[in-house]
Amino acid sequence: MSEGLVPEDESPPGDPRRVRVAGRTMLITSWKRVLDVLQRVASESDRSAIEQDIAQLRGLTDWMARRGQ
């Protein structure tokens, strides 16, 4: 890491993670978590077209993860 970007403290492993960098706090989360929340909201709002879009994004992120990207 570049000077000034070394994490000062970190939260325990998990999702999401909190890391302080150069005096600022960053919250890092996974695509899985983001898509889970979006899918839940779309389902609760009866937005089937949006749910299909989210399913496509989930397929893409799963494919990329399998490829090691």
N, CA, C and O atoms as CSV, one atom per row, in Angstrom:
chain,resi,resn,atom,element,x,y,z
A,1,MET,N,N,0.827,-1.188,0.000
A,1,MET,CA,C,0.000,0.000,0.000
A,1,MET,C,C,0.869,1.248,0.000
A,1,MET,O,O,1.991,1.225,0.505
A,2,SER,N,N,0.371,2.304,-0.547
A,2,SER,CA,C,1.095,3.566,-0.572
A,2,SER,C,C,1.131,4.179,0.817
A,2,SER,O,O,0.267,3.915,1.654
A,3,GLU,N,N,2.127,4.987,1.042
A,3,GLU,CA,C,2.222,5.684,2.322
A,3,GLU,C,C,0.957,6.509,2.545
A,3,GLU,O,O,0.470,7.165,1.624
A,4,GLY,N,N,0.428,6.477,3.762
A,4,GLY,CA,C,-0.796,7.192,4.081
A,4,GLY,C,C,-2.047,6.374,3.833
A,4,GLY,O,O,-3.143,6.791,4.209
A,5,LEU,N,N,-1.903,5.214,3.205
A,5,LEU,CA,C,-3.054,4.361,2.945
A,5,LEU,C,C,-2.979,3.043,3.700
A,5,LEU,O,O,-3.699,2.097,3.384
A,6,VAL,N,N,-2.117,2.985,4.686
A,6,VAL,CA,C,-2.010,1.783,5.505
A,6,VAL,C,C,-3.160,1.773,6.506
A,6,VAL,O,O,-3.365,2.758,7.215
A,7,PRO,N,N,-3.918,0.669,6.575
A,7,PRO,CA,C,-5.034,0.622,7.539
A,7,PRO,C,C,-4.540,0.854,8.962
A,7,PRO,O,O,-3.557,0.252,9.394
A,8,GLU,N,N,-5.227,1.727,9.679
A,8,GLU,CA,C,-4.866,2.031,11.065
A,8,GLU,C,C,-5.464,1.008,12.018
A,8,GLU,O,O,-4.824,0.618,12.994
A,9,ASP,N,N,-6.666,0.579,11.744
A,9,ASP,CA,C,-7.312,-0.460,12.530
A,9,ASP,C,C,-8.343,-1.129,11.640
A,9,ASP,O,O,-8.832,-0.532,10.681
A,10,GLU,N,N,-8.666,-2.356,11.960
A,10,GLU,CA,C,-9.605,-3.093,11.129
A,10,GLU,C,C,-10.637,-3.772,12.010
A,10,GLU,O,O,-10.362,-4.111,13.161
A,11,SER,N,N,-11.807,-3.964,11.466
A,11,SER,CA,C,-12.836,-4.717,12.157
A,11,SER,C,C,-12.535,-6.206,11.983
A,11,SER,O,O,-11.724,-6.577,11.135
A,12,PRO,N,N,-13.175,-7.051,12.768
A,12,PRO,CA,C,-12.977,-8.487,12.605
A,12,PRO,C,C,-13.412,-8.919,11.203
A,12,PRO,O,O,-14.243,-8.257,10.582
A,13,PRO,N,N,-12.856,-10.022,10.703
A,13,PRO,CA,C,-13.252,-10.499,9.377
A,13,PRO,C,C,-14.767,-10.670,9.276
A,13,PRO,O,O,-15.421,-11.046,10.248
A,14,GLY,N,N,-15.301,-10.402,8.132
A,14,GLY,CA,C,-16.735,-10.535,7.917
A,14,GLY,C,C,-17.193,-9.563,6.856
A,14,GLY,O,O,-16.386,-8.959,6.151
A,15,ASP,N,N,-18.468,-9.424,6.756
A,15,ASP,CA,C,-19.047,-8.581,5.719
A,15,ASP,C,C,-20.184,-7.793,6.336
A,15,ASP,O,O,-21.148,-8.414,6.782
A,16,PRO,N,N,-20.145,-6.505,6.394
A,16,PRO,CA,C,-19.123,-5.614,5.863
A,16,PRO,C,C,-17.925,-5.475,6.800
A,16,PRO,O,O,-17.975,-5.873,7.964
A,17,ARG,N,N,-16.855,-4.905,6.266
A,17,ARG,CA,C,-15.646,-4.638,7.053
A,17,ARG,C,C,-15.445,-3.137,7.146
A,17,ARG,O,O,-15.745,-2.391,6.214
A,18,ARG,N,N,-14.938,-2.717,8.275
A,18,ARG,CA,C,-14.628,-1.301,8.495
A,18,ARG,C,C,-13.119,-1.175,8.626
A,18,ARG,O,O,-12.489,-1.910,9.387
A,19,VAL,N,N,-12.541,-0.237,7.878
A,19,VAL,CA,C,-11.100,-0.010,7.913
A,19,VAL,C,C,-10.854,1.495,7.952
A,19,VAL,O,O,-11.440,2.252,7.178
A,20,ARG,N,N,-9.982,1.917,8.863
A,20,ARG,CA,C,-9.589,3.330,8.900
A,20,ARG,C,C,-8.333,3.486,8.062
A,20,ARG,O,O,-7.345,2.780,8.260
A,21,VAL,N,N,-8.385,4.426,7.117
A,21,VAL,CA,C,-7.263,4.682,6.228
A,21,VAL,C,C,-7.024,6.180,6.204
A,21,VAL,O,O,-7.911,6.964,5.867
A,22,ALA,N,N,-5.824,6.557,6.562
A,22,ALA,CA,C,-5.426,7.969,6.541
A,22,ALA,C,C,-6.442,8.844,7.274
A,22,ALA,O,O,-6.782,9.930,6.805
A,23,GLY,N,N,-6.924,8.372,8.416
A,23,GLY,CA,C,-7.847,9.151,9.234
A,23,GLY,C,C,-9.297,9.094,8.796
A,23,GLY,O,O,-10.145,9.743,9.407
A,24,ARG,N,N,-9.600,8.344,7.768
A,24,ARG,CA,C,-10.980,8.203,7.288
A,24,ARG,C,C,-11.415,6.757,7.421
A,24,ARG,O,O,-10.596,5.841,7.360
A,25,THR,N,N,-12.706,6.561,7.602
A,25,THR,CA,C,-13.244,5.211,7.733
A,25,THR,C,C,-13.880,4.787,6.421
A,25,THR,O,O,-14.674,5.516,5.826
A,26,MET,N,N,-13.510,3.586,5.984
A,26,MET,CA,C,-14.100,3.000,4.782
A,26,MET,C,C,-14.901,1.773,5.193
A,26,MET,O,O,-14.462,0.992,6.038
A,27,LEU,N,N,-16.057,1.607,4.604
A,27,LEU,CA,C,-16.873,0.423,4.810
A,27,LEU,C,C,-16.813,-0.379,3.518
A,27,LEU,O,O,-17.173,0.120,2.452
A,28,ILE,N,N,-16.358,-1.616,3.618
A,28,ILE,CA,C,-16.174,-2.465,2.437
A,28,ILE,C,C,-17.135,-3.639,2.553
A,28,ILE,O,O,-17.219,-4.286,3.596
A,29,THR,N,N,-17.855,-3.903,1.475
A,29,THR,CA,C,-18.817,-5.001,1.484
A,29,THR,C,C,-18.694,-5.795,0.194
A,29,THR,O,O,-17.999,-5.385,-0.736
A,30,SER,N,N,-19.365,-6.915,0.145
A,30,SER,CA,C,-19.301,-7.787,-1.026
A,30,SER,C,C,-20.455,-7.497,-1.981
A,30,SER,O,O,-21.476,-6.927,-1.596
A,31,TRP,N,N,-20.265,-7.906,-3.240
A,31,TRP,CA,C,-21.363,-7.813,-4.206
A,31,TRP,C,C,-22.521,-8.680,-3.756
A,31,TRP,O,O,-23.680,-8.316,-3.956
A,32,LYS,N,N,-22.225,-9.831,-3.147
A,32,LYS,CA,C,-23.290,-10.717,-2.689
A,32,LYS,C,C,-24.202,-9.991,-1.716
A,32,LYS,O,O,-25.424,-10.069,-1.833
A,33,ARG,N,N,-23.624,-9.291,-0.764
A,33,ARG,CA,C,-24.422,-8.560,0.224
A,33,ARG,C,C,-25.256,-7.461,-0.444
A,33,ARG,O,O,-26.436,-7.299,-0.134
A,34,VAL,N,N,-24.646,-6.716,-1.353
A,34,VAL,CA,C,-25.368,-5.647,-2.054
A,34,VAL,C,C,-26.547,-6.226,-2.828
A,34,VAL,O,O,-27.663,-5.714,-2.743
A,35,LEU,N,N,-26.298,-7.299,-3.584
A,35,LEU,CA,C,-27.350,-7.899,-4.398
A,35,LEU,C,C,-28.430,-8.541,-3.538
A,35,LEU,O,O,-29.605,-8.506,-3.904
A,36,ASP,N,N,-28.055,-9.127,-2.397
A,36,ASP,CA,C,-29.059,-9.696,-1.479
A,36,ASP,C,C,-30.031,-8.619,-1.001
A,36,ASP,O,O,-31.244,-8.829,-0.987
A,37,VAL,N,N,-29.495,-7.477,-0.614
A,37,VAL,CA,C,-30.345,-6.376,-0.127
A,37,VAL,C,C,-31.229,-5.847,-1.255
A,37,VAL,O,O,-32.427,-5.640,-1.062
A,38,LEU,N,N,-30.643,-5.629,-2.423
A,38,LEU,CA,C,-31.430,-5.135,-3.556
A,38,LEU,C,C,-32.534,-6.110,-3.945
A,38,LEU,O,O,-33.655,-5.703,-4.248
A,39,GLN,N,N,-32.209,-7.398,-3.934
A,39,GLN,CA,C,-33.213,-8.393,-4.308
A,39,GLN,C,C,-34.349,-8.436,-3.283
A,39,GLN,O,O,-35.517,-8.564,-3.650
A,40,ARG,N,N,-34.002,-8.328,-2.001
A,40,ARG,CA,C,-35.038,-8.326,-0.966
A,40,ARG,C,C,-35.976,-7.130,-1.150
A,40,ARG,O,O,-37.195,-7.279,-1.078
A,41,VAL,N,N,-35.413,-5.956,-1.386
A,41,VAL,CA,C,-36.234,-4.755,-1.567
A,41,VAL,C,C,-37.097,-4.878,-2.823
A,41,VAL,O,O,-38.275,-4.524,-2.799
A,42,ALA,N,N,-36.523,-5.374,-3.914
A,42,ALA,CA,C,-37.293,-5.542,-5.152
A,42,ALA,C,C,-38.422,-6.539,-4.948
A,42,ALA,O,O,-39.528,-6.336,-5.449
A,43,SER,N,N,-38.155,-7.607,-4.222
A,43,SER,CA,C,-39.178,-8.615,-3.966
A,43,SER,C,C,-40.303,-8.048,-3.110
A,43,SER,O,O,-41.480,-8.274,-3.391
A,44,GLU,N,N,-39.939,-7.314,-2.068
A,44,GLU,CA,C,-40.944,-6.716,-1.188
A,44,GLU,C,C,-41.775,-5.660,-1.925
A,44,GLU,O,O,-42.921,-5.404,-1.557
A,45,SER,N,N,-41.199,-5.050,-2.963
A,45,SER,CA,C,-41.894,-4.010,-3.729
A,45,SER,C,C,-42.602,-4.572,-4.958
A,45,SER,O,O,-43.171,-3.825,-5.754
A,46,ASP,N,N,-42.561,-5.902,-5.105
A,46,ASP,CA,C,-43.185,-6.585,-6.235
A,46,ASP,C,C,-42.672,-6.038,-7.571
A,46,ASP,O,O,-43.451,-5.691,-8.459
A,47,ARG,N,N,-41.365,-5.972,-7.690
A,47,ARG,CA,C,-40.707,-5.471,-8.911
A,47,ARG,C,C,-39.993,-6.629,-9.600
A,47,ARG,O,O,-38.771,-6.754,-9.508
A,48,SER,N,N,-40.751,-7.470,-10.285
A,48,SER,CA,C,-40.178,-8.684,-10.871
A,48,SER,C,C,-39.147,-8.373,-11.958
A,48,SER,O,O,-38.171,-9.111,-12.098
A,49,ALA,N,N,-39.338,-7.304,-12.725
A,49,ALA,CA,C,-38.360,-6.961,-13.766
A,49,ALA,C,C,-37.012,-6.607,-13.130
A,49,ALA,O,O,-35.959,-6.992,-13.639
A,50,ILE,N,N,-37.053,-5.881,-12.025
A,50,ILE,CA,C,-35.818,-5.516,-11.330
A,50,ILE,C,C,-35.190,-6.764,-10.718
A,50,ILE,O,O,-33.967,-6.908,-10.727
A,51,GLU,N,N,-36.009,-7.665,-10.189
A,51,GLU,CA,C,-35.472,-8.919,-9.646
A,51,GLU,C,C,-34.736,-9.704,-10.724
A,51,GLU,O,O,-33.704,-10.316,-10.448
A,52,GLN,N,N,-35.255,-9.694,-11.950
A,52,GLN,CA,C,-34.582,-10.395,-13.048
A,52,GLN,C,C,-33.241,-9.748,-13.368
A,52,GLN,O,O,-32.264,-10.444,-13.644
A,53,ASP,N,N,-33.191,-8.421,-13.333
A,53,ASP,CA,C,-31.920,-7.715,-13.555
A,53,ASP,C,C,-30.909,-8.077,-12.476
A,53,ASP,O,O,-29.731,-8.291,-12.763
A,54,ILE,N,N,-31.376,-8.144,-11.237
A,54,ILE,CA,C,-30.497,-8.490,-10.123
A,54,ILE,C,C,-29.993,-9.927,-10.282
A,54,ILE,O,O,-28.828,-10.208,-10.001
A,55,ALA,N,N,-30.855,-10.826,-10.727
A,55,ALA,CA,C,-30.446,-12.215,-10.956
A,55,ALA,C,C,-29.344,-12.274,-12.024
A,55,ALA,O,O,-28.409,-13.066,-11.902
A,56,GLN,N,N,-29.451,-11.444,-13.062
A,56,GLN,CA,C,-28.402,-11.402,-14.083
A,56,GLN,C,C,-27.087,-10.895,-13.498
A,56,GLN,O,O,-26.023,-11.446,-13.779
A,57,LEU,N,N,-27.163,-9.848,-12.688
A,57,LEU,CA,C,-25.952,-9.335,-12.039
A,57,LEU,C,C,-25.331,-10.381,-11.115
A,57,LEU,O,O,-24.109,-10.516,-11.053
A,58,ARG,N,N,-26.178,-11.118,-10.400
A,58,ARG,CA,C,-25.680,-12.172,-9.506
A,58,ARG,C,C,-24.963,-13.253,-10.333
A,58,ARG,O,O,-23.908,-13.749,-9.937
A,59,GLY,N,N,-25.544,-13.606,-11.470
A,59,GLY,CA,C,-24.899,-14.587,-12.345
A,59,GLY,C,C,-23.537,-14.100,-12.819
A,59,GLY,O,O,-22.580,-14.872,-12.864
A,60,LEU,N,N,-23.448,-12.827,-13.170
A,60,LEU,CA,C,-22.181,-12.259,-13.616
A,60,LEU,C,C,-21.147,-12.265,-12.492
A,60,LEU,O,O,-19.999,-12.653,-12.711
A,61,THR,N,N,-21.541,-11.842,-11.298
A,61,THR,CA,C,-20.576,-11.812,-10.188
A,61,THR,C,C,-20.153,-13.221,-9.802
A,61,THR,O,O,-18.992,-13.437,-9.453
A,62,ASP,N,N,-21.073,-14.191,-9.857
A,62,ASP,CA,C,-20.713,-15.588,-9.576
A,62,ASP,C,C,-19.725,-16.105,-10.614
A,62,ASP,O,O,-18.760,-16.789,-10.273
A,63,TRP,N,N,-19.966,-15.778,-11.884
A,63,TRP,CA,C,-19.087,-16.202,-12.964
A,63,TRP,C,C,-17.689,-15.617,-12.779
A,63,TRP,O,O,-16.686,-16.315,-12.927
A,64,MET,N,N,-17.639,-14.315,-12.452
A,64,MET,CA,C,-16.340,-13.664,-12.237
A,64,MET,C,C,-15.610,-14.277,-11.049
A,64,MET,O,O,-14.390,-14.442,-11.092
A,65,ALA,N,N,-16.333,-14.612,-9.996
A,65,ALA,CA,C,-15.703,-15.208,-8.817
A,65,ALA,C,C,-15.108,-16.577,-9.164
A,65,ALA,O,O,-14.027,-16.930,-8.693
A,66,ARG,N,N,-15.823,-17.338,-9.990
A,66,ARG,CA,C,-15.316,-18.652,-10.385
A,66,ARG,C,C,-14.049,-18.521,-11.247
A,66,ARG,O,O,-13.177,-19.389,-11.215
A,67,ARG,N,N,-13.963,-17.457,-11.995
A,67,ARG,CA,C,-12.794,-17.221,-12.842
A,67,ARG,C,C,-11.627,-16.660,-12.046
A,67,ARG,O,O,-10.510,-16.581,-12.558
A,68,GLY,N,N,-11.873,-16.271,-10.799
A,68,GLY,CA,C,-10.794,-15.733,-9.964
A,68,GLY,C,C,-10.475,-14.282,-10.218
A,68,GLY,O,O,-9.361,-13.831,-9.951
A,69,GLN,N,N,-11.442,-13.547,-10.730
A,69,GLN,CA,C,-11.229,-12.130,-11.043
A,69,GLN,C,C,-11.439,-11.265,-9.835
A,69,GLN,O,O,-11.301,-10.045,-9.918
